[in-house]
Amino acid sequence: MRTSDASAAVAAAACSPAPTAVRRTAWSRSPTGRDPQEPPPAADLSYEQYAGRACCWCSKTLSGGAVSAGISRGRIGAHVLDTEVYACPDCAGDHVQE
């Protein structure tokens, strides 16, 4: 590339508009930075929560009326820890969006 072509490319890049950032409103994210409907990370779950026998948010033992809360995601190195987690009816009304 000639010098004039290089300087033209630099000038064109400098004149291009800056990418716009996506703004999040106060209600779209929780204080922790995660989506309010998103289950906790897999690394933060107890054994009972990870196995689906306890609510993923309040740790209450699930017996009947459990609602799927989605997929709890996580990794340890190359090992994927993703698992489906469940919520009690009380927490399901607060967190799970039907």
CNS distance restraints for C-alpha pairs under 8 A (distance, minus, plus):
assign (resid   1 and name CA) (resid   5 and name CA) 6.17 0.50 0.50
assign (resid   1 and name CA) (resid   6 and name CA) 6.39 0.50 0.50
assign (resid   2 and name CA) (resid   6 and name CA) 6.25 0.50 0.50
assign (resid   3 and name CA) (resid   7 and name CA) 6.14 0.50 0.50
assign (resid   4 and name CA) (resid   8 and name CA) 6.08 0.50 0.50
assign (resid   5 and name CA) (resid   9 and name CA) 6.21 0.50 0.50
assign (resid   6 and name CA) (resid  10 and name CA) 6.29 0.50 0.50
assign (resid   7 and name CA) (resid  11 and name CA) 6.11 0.50 0.50
assign (resid   8 and name CA) (resid  12 and name CA) 6.09 0.50 0.50
assign (resid   9 and name CA) (resid  13 and name CA) 6.19 0.50 0.50
assign (resid  10 and name CA) (resid  14 and name CA) 6.20 0.50 0.50
assign (resid  11 and name CA) (resid  15 and name CA) 6.29 0.50 0.50
assign (resid  12 and name CA) (resid  16 and name CA) 6.37 0.50 0.50
assign (resid  24 and name CA) (resid  28 and name CA) 6.14 0.50 0.50
assign (resid  24 and name CA) (resid  29 and name CA) 7.20 0.50 0.50
assign (resid  25 and name CA) (resid  29 and name CA) 7.32 0.50 0.50
assign (resid  26 and name CA) (resid  30 and name CA) 7.81 0.50 0.50
assign (resid  28 and name CA) (resid  35 and name CA) 6.75 0.50 0.50
assign (resid  28 and name CA) (resid  36 and name CA) 7.59 0.50 0.50
assign (resid  29 and name CA) (resid  33 and name CA) 5.67 0.50 0.50
assign (resid  29 and name CA) (resid  34 and name CA) 5.81 0.50 0.50
assign (resid  29 and name CA) (resid  35 and name CA) 5.06 0.50 0.50
assign (resid  29 and name CA) (resid  36 and name CA) 6.28 0.50 0.50
assign (resid  30 and name CA) (resid  34 and name CA) 5.69 0.50 0.50
assign (resid  30 and name CA) (resid  35 and name CA) 6.13 0.50 0.50
assign (resid  30 and name CA) (resid  36 and name CA) 5.65 0.50 0.50
assign (resid  34 and name CA) (resid  38 and name CA) 6.87 0.50 0.50
assign (resid  36 and name CA) (resid  95 and name CA) 6.38 0.50 0.50
assign (resid  37 and name CA) (resid  69 and name CA) 7.97 0.50 0.50
assign (resid  37 and name CA) (resid  95 and name CA) 4.94 0.50 0.50
assign (resid  37 and name CA) (resid  96 and name CA) 5.49 0.50 0.50
assign (resid  37 and name CA) (resid  97 and name CA) 6.60 0.50 0.50
assign (resid  38 and name CA) (resid  69 and name CA) 7.80 0.50 0.50
assign (resid  38 and name CA) (resid  70 and name CA) 7.30 0.50 0.50
assign (resid  38 and name CA) (resid  72 and name CA) 7.79 0.50 0.50
assign (resid  38 and name CA) (resid  95 and name CA) 7.85 0.50 0.50
assign (resid  39 and name CA) (resid  56 and name CA) 6.97 0.50 0.50
assign (resid  39 and name CA) (resid  57 and name CA) 7.61 0.50 0.50
assign (resid  39 and name CA) (resid  69 and name CA) 6.44 0.50 0.50
assign (resid  39 and name CA) (resid  70 and name CA) 6.56 0.50 0.50
assign (resid  39 and name CA) (resid  71 and name CA) 6.79 0.50 0.50
assign (resid  39 and name CA) (resid  72 and name CA) 5.46 0.50 0.50
assign (resid  39 and name CA) (resid  85 and name CA) 7.55 0.50 0.50
assign (resid  40 and name CA) (resid  44 and name CA) 6.53 0.50 0.50
assign (resid  40 and name CA) (resid  45 and name CA) 7.17 0.50 0.50
assign (resid  40 and name CA) (resid  56 and name CA) 7.06 0.50 0.50
assign (resid  40 and name CA) (resid  57 and name CA) 7.37 0.50 0.50
assign (resid  40 and name CA) (resid  72 and name CA) 6.10 0.50 0.50
assign (resid  40 and name CA) (resid  73 and name CA) 7.96 0.50 0.50
assign (resid  41 and name CA) (resid  45 and name CA) 7.02 0.50 0.50
assign (resid  41 and name CA) (resid  72 and name CA) 5.35 0.50 0.50
assign (resid  41 and name CA) (resid  73 and name CA) 5.39 0.50 0.50
assign (resid  41 and name CA) (resid  74 and name CA) 5.87 0.50 0.50
assign (resid  42 and name CA) (resid  50 and name CA) 6.98 0.50 0.50
assign (resid  42 and name CA) (resid  72 and name CA) 5.21 0.50 0.50
assign (resid  42 and name CA) (resid  73 and name CA) 5.38 0.50 0.50
assign (resid  42 and name CA) (resid  74 and name CA) 4.99 0.50 0.50
assign (resid  42 and name CA) (resid  81 and name CA) 6.35 0.50 0.50
assign (resid  42 and name CA) (resid  82 and name CA) 6.59 0.50 0.50
assign (resid  42 and name CA) (resid  83 and name CA) 7.38 0.50 0.50
assign (resid  43 and name CA) (resid  74 and name CA) 6.28 0.50 0.50
assign (resid  43 and name CA) (resid  75 and name CA) 8.00 0.50 0.50
assign (resid  43 and name CA) (resid  81 and name CA) 7.97 0.50 0.50
assign (resid  45 and name CA) (resid  49 and name CA) 5.63 0.50 0.50
assign (resid  45 and name CA) (resid  50 and name CA) 5.73 0.50 0.50
assign (resid  45 and name CA) (resid  56 and name CA) 6.95 0.50 0.50
assign (resid  46 and name CA) (resid  50 and name CA) 6.04 0.50 0.50
assign (resid  47 and name CA) (resid  51 and name CA) 6.07 0.50 0.50
assign (resid  48 and name CA) (resid  52 and name CA) 6.25 0.50 0.50
assign (resid  48 and name CA) (resid  53 and name CA) 5.17 0.50 0.50
assign (resid  48 and name CA) (resid  54 and name CA) 5.37 0.50 0.50
assign (resid  48 and name CA) (resid  59 and name CA) 7.95 0.50 0.50
assign (resid  49 and name CA) (resid  53 and name CA) 5.82 0.50 0.50
assign (resid  49 and name CA) (resid  54 and name CA) 4.58 0.50 0.50
assign (resid  49 and name CA) (resid  55 and name CA) 5.99 0.50 0.50
assign (resid  49 and name CA) (resid  56 and name CA) 5.26 0.50 0.50
assign (resid  49 and name CA) (resid  59 and name CA) 6.60 0.50 0.50
assign (resid  49 and name CA) (resid  85 and name CA) 6.92 0.50 0.50
assign (resid  49 and name CA) (resid  86 and name CA) 7.79 0.50 0.50
assign (resid  50 and name CA) (resid  54 and name CA) 7.98 0.50 0.50
assign (resid  50 and name CA) (resid  56 and name CA) 7.69 0.50 0.50
assign (resid  50 and name CA) (resid  83 and name CA) 6.90 0.50 0.50
assign (resid  50 and name CA) (resid  84 and name CA) 7.94 0.50 0.50
assign (resid  50 and name CA) (resid  85 and name CA) 6.61 0.50 0.50
assign (resid  51 and name CA) (resid  85 and name CA) 7.65 0.50 0.50
assign (resid  52 and name CA) (resid  56 and name CA) 7.90 0.50 0.50
assign (resid  52 and name CA) (resid  84 and name CA) 7.33 0.50 0.50
assign (resid  52 and name CA) (resid  85 and name CA) 5.42 0.50 0.50
assign (resid  52 and name CA) (resid  86 and name CA) 5.84 0.50 0.50
assign (resid  53 and name CA) (resid  61 and name CA) 6.07 0.50 0.50
assign (resid  53 and name CA) (resid  62 and name CA) 5.55 0.50 0.50
assign (resid  53 and name CA) (resid  63 and name CA) 7.96 0.50 0.50
assign (resid  53 and name CA) (resid  86 and name CA) 7.85 0.50 0.50
assign (resid  54 and name CA) (resid  59 and name CA) 5.11 0.50 0.50
assign (resid  54 and name CA) (resid  60 and name CA) 5.35 0.50 0.50
assign (resid  54 and name CA) (resid  61 and name CA) 4.32 0.50 0.50
assign (resid  54 and name CA) (resid  62 and name CA) 5.10 0.50 0.50
assign (resid  54 and name CA) (resid  86 and name CA) 7.21 0.50 0.50
assign (resid  54 and name CA) (resid  87 and name CA) 7.41 0.50 0.50
assign (resid  54 and name CA) (resid  88 and name CA) 7.90 0.50 0.50
assign (resid  55 and name CA) (resid  59 and name CA) 4.64 0.50 0.50
assign (resid  55 and name CA) (resid  60 and name CA) 5.30 0.50 0.50
assign (resid  55 and name CA) (resid  61 and name CA) 6.43 0.50 0.50
assign (resid  55 and name CA) (resid  62 and name CA) 6.37 0.50 0.50
assign (resid  55 and name CA) (resid  85 and name CA) 7.65 0.50 0.50
assign (resid  55 and name CA) (resid  86 and name CA) 5.62 0.50 0.50
assign (resid  55 and name CA) (resid  87 and name CA) 4.32 0.50 0.50
assign (resid  55 and name CA) (resid  88 and name CA) 5.39 0.50 0.50
assign (resid  55 and name CA) (resid  91 and name CA) 7.94 0.50 0.50
assign (resid  56 and name CA) (resid  69 and name CA) 7.81 0.50 0.50
assign (resid  56 and name CA) (resid  85 and name CA) 6.20 0.50 0.50
assign (resid  56 and name CA) (resid  86 and name CA) 5.99 0.50 0.50
assign (resid  56 and name CA) (resid  87 and name CA) 5.71 0.50 0.50
assign (resid  57 and name CA) (resid  87 and name CA) 6.87 0.50 0.50
assign (resid  57 and name CA) (resid  91 and name CA) 6.97 0.50 0.50
assign (resid  58 and name CA) (resid  91 and name CA) 7.41 0.50 0.50
assign (resid  60 and name CA) (resid  88 and name CA) 7.16 0.50 0.50
assign (resid  62 and name CA) (resid  66 and name CA) 6.25 0.50 0.50
assign (resid  62 and name CA) (resid  87 and name CA) 7.78 0.50 0.50
assign (resid  62 and name CA) (resid  88 and name CA) 6.31 0.50 0.50
assign (resid  65 and name CA) (resid  88 and name CA) 6.91 0.50 0.50
assign (resid  65 and name CA) (resid  89 and name CA) 6.22 0.50 0.50
assign (resid  66 and name CA) (resid  86 and name CA) 6.17 0.50 0.50
assign (resid  66 and name CA) (resid  87 and name CA) 5.64 0.50 0.50
assign (resid  66 and name CA) (resid  88 and name CA) 5.06 0.50 0.50
assign (resid  66 and name CA) (resid  89 and name CA) 6.13 0.50 0.50
assign (resid  67 and name CA) (resid  86 and name CA) 5.47 0.50 0.50
assign (resid  67 and name CA) (resid  87 and name CA) 5.24 0.50 0.50
assign (resid  67 and name CA) (resid  88 and name CA) 6.44 0.50 0.50
assign (resid  67 and name CA) (resid  89 and name CA) 6.70 0.50 0.50
assign (resid  67 and name CA) (resid  92 and name CA) 6.50 0.50 0.50
assign (resid  68 and name CA) (resid  84 and name CA) 7.37 0.50 0.50
assign (resid  68 and name CA) (resid  85 and name CA) 6.19 0.50 0.50
assign (resid  68 and name CA) (resid  86 and name CA) 4.44 0.50 0.50
assign (resid  68 and name CA) (resid  87 and name CA) 6.24 0.50 0.50
assign (resid  69 and name CA) (resid  84 and name CA) 7.44 0.50 0.50
assign (resid  69 and name CA) (resid  85 and name CA) 5.60 0.50 0.50
assign (resid  69 and name CA) (resid  86 and name CA) 4.84 0.50 0.50
assign (resid  69 and name CA) (resid  87 and name CA) 5.69 0.50 0.50
assign (resid  69 and name CA) (resid  92 and name CA) 7.28 0.50 0.50
assign (resid  69 and name CA) (resid  95 and name CA) 7.95 0.50 0.50
assign (resid  69 and name CA) (resid  96 and name CA) 5.93 0.50 0.50
assign (resid  70 and name CA) (resid  84 and name CA) 5.69 0.50 0.50
assign (resid  70 and name CA) (resid  85 and name CA) 5.92 0.50 0.50
assign (resid  70 and name CA) (resid  86 and name CA) 7.24 0.50 0.50
assign (resid  71 and name CA) (resid  82 and name CA) 6.45 0.50 0.50
assign (resid  71 and name CA) (resid  83 and name CA) 5.52 0.50 0.50
assign (resid  71 and name CA) (resid  84 and name CA) 4.43 0.50 0.50
assign (resid  71 and name CA) (resid  85 and name CA) 6.03 0.50 0.50
assign (resid  72 and name CA) (resid  82 and name CA) 5.50 0.50 0.50
assign (resid  72 and name CA) (resid  83 and name CA) 5.45 0.50 0.50
assign (resid  72 and name CA) (resid  84 and name CA) 6.11 0.50 0.50
assign (resid  72 and name CA) (resid  85 and name CA) 6.35 0.50 0.50
assign (resid  73 and name CA) (resid  80 and name CA) 7.91 0.50 0.50
assign (resid  73 and name CA) (resid  81 and name CA) 6.35 0.50 0.50
assign (resid  73 and name CA) (resid  82 and name CA) 4.36 0.50 0.50
assign (resid  73 and name CA) (resid  83 and name CA) 6.79 0.50 0.50
assign (resid  74 and name CA) (resid  80 and name CA) 6.15 0.50 0.50
assign (resid  74 and name CA) (resid  81 and name CA) 4.88 0.50 0.50
assign (resid  74 and name CA) (resid  82 and name CA) 5.54 0.50 0.50
assign (resid  75 and name CA) (resid  79 and name CA) 5.58 0.50 0.50
assign (resid  75 and name CA) (resid  80 and name CA) 4.59 0.50 0.50
assign (resid  75 and name CA) (resid  81 and name CA) 5.28 0.50 0.50
assign (resid  75 and name CA) (resid  82 and name CA) 7.56 0.50 0.50
assign (resid  76 and name CA) (resid  80 and name CA) 6.67 0.50 0.50
assign (resid  76 and name CA) (resid  81 and name CA) 7.33 0.50 0.50
assign (resid  87 and name CA) (resid  91 and name CA) 6.03 0.50 0.50
assign (resid  87 and name CA) (resid  92 and name CA) 5.56 0.50 0.50
assign (resid  88 and name CA) (resid  92 and name CA) 5.96 0.50 0.50
assign (resid  89 and name CA) (resid  93 and name CA) 6.54 0.50 0.50
assign (resid  90 and name CA) (resid  94 and name CA) 7.12 0.50 0.50
assign (resid  91 and name CA) (resid  95 and name CA) 6.01 0.50 0.50
assign (resid  91 and name CA) (resid  96 and name CA) 7.65 0.50 0.50
assign (resid  92 and name CA) (resid  96 and name CA) 4.89 0.50 0.50
assign (resid  92 and name CA) (resid  97 and name CA) 7.97 0.50 0.50
assign (resid  93 and name CA) (resid  97 and name CA) 7.77 0.50 0.50
